[in-house]
Amino acid sequence: RDFRLGEEGKAIGPDAKAQVTAVYQGGIPIGLNTVVLSTQHSPEIAGCDLEELIRELIVRPVVEHYALEMPKRLLVNPSGSFTEGGPIADAGLTGRKIIVDTYGGAGRHGGGAFSGKDATKVDRSAAYAARQLARAVVAAGFAERCETRLAYAIGRSEPVELSLETFETANLPHDEILRQVNPEGPDAFRPARIIKRLNLRRPIFQPTATFGHFGRDEFPWEQ
């Protein structure tokens, strides 16, 4: 069906958010319970048509790609009409959706937002560096899972805490893993060192506005 409606010929607008409730077994997602998707839309499209569009053109291709069954429940715009989007409809930008920007709740973080801040703020740069270190530990075969723990104090550039959590999957002591993967120690996690190592003065942050900050090879902290 042709869902192109409205002045720009589009049924849905650019403002949207989704929440997926998965069923896990042994830490692996084996199915979907509920998908909630709220999206800006043309006032001309009926609610039933919008739900069909979302189900067939967005949800179904994704679940089939991952060889899953359709969710038991699909809730499209459960709060009602959503015709106005962006900051004109919902004020406030910096710090929004930090869980979606990172690991969907699967990985812990201190809550400092990325977007709206430059790389001199450890909320952004140190989160990227932590990601890179955790990836390096797993890529080197030292552990199957790794979470980097970094903490900073105002007025000090060197972190006051640098450690690992490998969830009992490591094959070496954590101190030894850190020495091999990061021989420079905490000094490598000073903001200036991170900015230089990842070349964060470049205008590379715009793509992070969609699909999150992690998991795509185009970013230097993923390499």
C-alpha positions in Angstrom: 0.0 0.0 0.0 1.0 3.6 -0.6 1.2 5.4 2.7 2.7 8.7 1.4 0.5 11.4 2.8 0.7 15.0 4.0 2.3 18.1 2.6 5.7 16.3 2.1 4.1 13.1 0.9 5.2 11.2 4.1 3.1 9.2 6.5 5.7 9.3 9.3 8.0 12.0 10.6 11.6 11.9 11.8 10.8 12.0 15.5 10.4 8.5 17.0 11.4 6.2 19.8 11.1 2.5 20.5 11.3 0.1 23.4 11.8 -3.6 23.0 11.1 -6.1 25.8 13.0 -9.3 25.0 12.8 -12.8 26.4 16.3 -14.1 27.4 17.7 -17.6 28.0 21.2 -17.9 29.2 21.9 -14.3 28.4 20.8 -14.7 24.8 17.5 -13.2 23.4 15.3 -15.9 22.2 12.1 -14.0 21.5 10.2 -10.8 21.9 7.5 -10.0 24.4 6.5 -6.4 23.6 7.6 -3.7 21.1 6.5 -0.2 21.8 7.1 2.3 19.0 6.0 5.9 19.1 6.5 7.9 15.9 5.6 11.3 14.6 3.1 11.0 11.8 1.0 12.9 9.3 -2.4 14.0 10.8 -4.0 12.4 7.6 -3.1 8.8 8.4 -5.5 6.8 10.5 -4.4 4.9 13.6 -5.0 1.5 12.1 -3.1 2.4 8.9 -0.2 3.7 11.0 -0.1 0.5 13.0 -0.1 -1.6 9.8 2.7 0.5 8.3 4.9 0.1 11.4 4.2 -3.6 11.8 4.9 -4.5 8.1 7.6 -2.1 7.1 9.6 -1.7 10.2 9.0 -4.4 12.8 8.5 -7.4 10.7 11.7 -6.9 8.5 13.8 -6.5 11.7 12.5 -9.5 13.6 12.8 -11.7 10.4 16.4 -10.5 9.9 17.2 -11.9 13.4 15.2 -15.0 12.8 12.7 -14.2 15.6 9.0 -14.4 15.8 6.8 -11.3 15.8 6.3 -9.9 19.3 3.4 -11.0 21.4 2.4 -7.3 21.7 3.0 -4.4 19.4 2.0 -1.0 20.8 2.1 1.8 18.2 1.7 5.4 19.7 0.0 4.1 22.8 -0.3 7.6 24.2 -2.4 8.8 21.2 -1.8 11.2 18.3 1.8 12.3 17.7 1.8 14.9 14.9 4.3 17.4 16.2 7.9 16.3 16.8 11.2 17.7 17.7 12.1 20.4 20.3 9.0 22.4 19.4 6.9 19.7 20.9 9.1 18.4 23.7 11.7 20.9 25.1 15.1 19.8 26.3 17.9 18.0 24.3 21.1 17.5 26.2 21.1 14.3 28.3 18.0 12.7 26.8 17.9 8.9 26.1 21.3 8.0 27.5 20.3 4.4 27.9 19.4 4.2 24.2 22.6 6.0 23.3 24.7 3.3 25.0 23.8 -0.3 25.7 20.1 -0.4 26.2 20.6 -1.0 29.9 22.8 -4.1 29.3 25.9 -2.2 30.4 26.1 0.1 33.4 27.2 3.7 33.3 27.3 6.7 35.6 24.5 8.6 33.8 26.6 11.4 32.3 25.1 12.4 28.9 27.1 12.5 25.7 25.2 14.7 23.3 25.5 18.5 23.7 29.0 18.2 25.2 32.4 18.4 23.5 35.2 15.9 24.0 36.8 17.8 26.9 34.0 16.5 29.1 34.8 13.0 30.3 31.1 12.2 30.2 31.7 11.9 26.4 35.4 11.2 25.8 36.0 8.8 28.7 32.9 6.8 27.8 34.3 6.4 24.3 37.7 5.4 25.7 36.1 2.9 28.1 34.3 1.3 25.2 37.5 1.0 23.2 39.3 -0.6 26.1 36.5 -3.1 26.8 36.5 -4.0 23.1 40.3 -4.5 23.1 40.1 -6.9 26.1 37.5 -9.1 24.3 39.2 -8.9 20.9 42.5 -10.0 22.4 40.9 -13.0 23.9 41.4 -12.1 27.5 37.7 -12.4 28.4 34.4 -13.1 26.7 32.7 -10.1 28.3 34.2 -6.9 29.7 33.0 -3.8 31.4 35.4 -0.9 32.0 35.1 1.0 35.2 36.2 4.6 35.1 35.7 7.3 37.7 36.9 10.9 37.7 37.1 13.7 40.2 36.5 17.4 39.4 39.8 19.2 39.0 41.8 16.1 38.3 42.5 14.9 34.8 43.7 11.4 35.6 40.9 9.0 36.6 40.6 8.1 40.2 39.4 4.6 39.3 40.3 2.3 36.4 39.3 -1.4 36.6 37.6 -4.1 34.8 34.6 -6.4 35.3 34.7 -9.5 33.2 31.8 -11.4 34.8 34.0 -14.5 35.6 35.0 -14.9 31.9 38.6 -13.7 32.2 41.6 -16.1 31.7 44.1 -13.8 33.4 44.0 -11.5 36.5 42.5 -8.1 35.7 45.6 -6.3 36.6 47.6 -8.4 34.1 45.0 -7.8 31.4 45.2 -4.0 32.0 49.0 -4.1 31.8 48.9 -5.9 28.4 46.0 -4.0 26.8 46.7 -0.6 28.3 50.4 -0.4 29.4 50.2 3.4 29.9 47.8 2.9 32.9 45.4 5.6 34.1 47.4 8.3 32.3 46.0 7.1 29.0 42.6 8.1 30.2 43.3 11.8 30.8 40.9 13.8 28.5 43.7 15.3 26.5 45.2 11.9 25.8 41.8 10.5 24.8 41.1 13.4 22.5 44.4 13.0 20.8 44.2 9.2 20.5 40.7 9.1 19.1 41.1 12.4 17.2 37.9 13.8 18.7 38.5 17.4 17.5 37.0 16.4 14.1 33.3 17.0 13.4 32.4 13.3 13.7 29.6 13.5 16.3 26.6 14.2 14.1 26.1 10.5 13.0 25.7 9.6 16.7 22.4 11.4 16.8 20.8 8.3 15.3 21.4 4.6 16.1 23.5 5.3 19.2 27.2 5.9 19.9 28.4 2.3 19.9 28.5 -0.7 17.6 29.4 0.9 14.3 32.9 0.7 12.8 32.8 4.3 11.5 33.7 5.6 14.9 37.3 5.6 16.1 36.4 4.1 19.6 35.1 1.0 17.7 38.5 0.3 16.2 
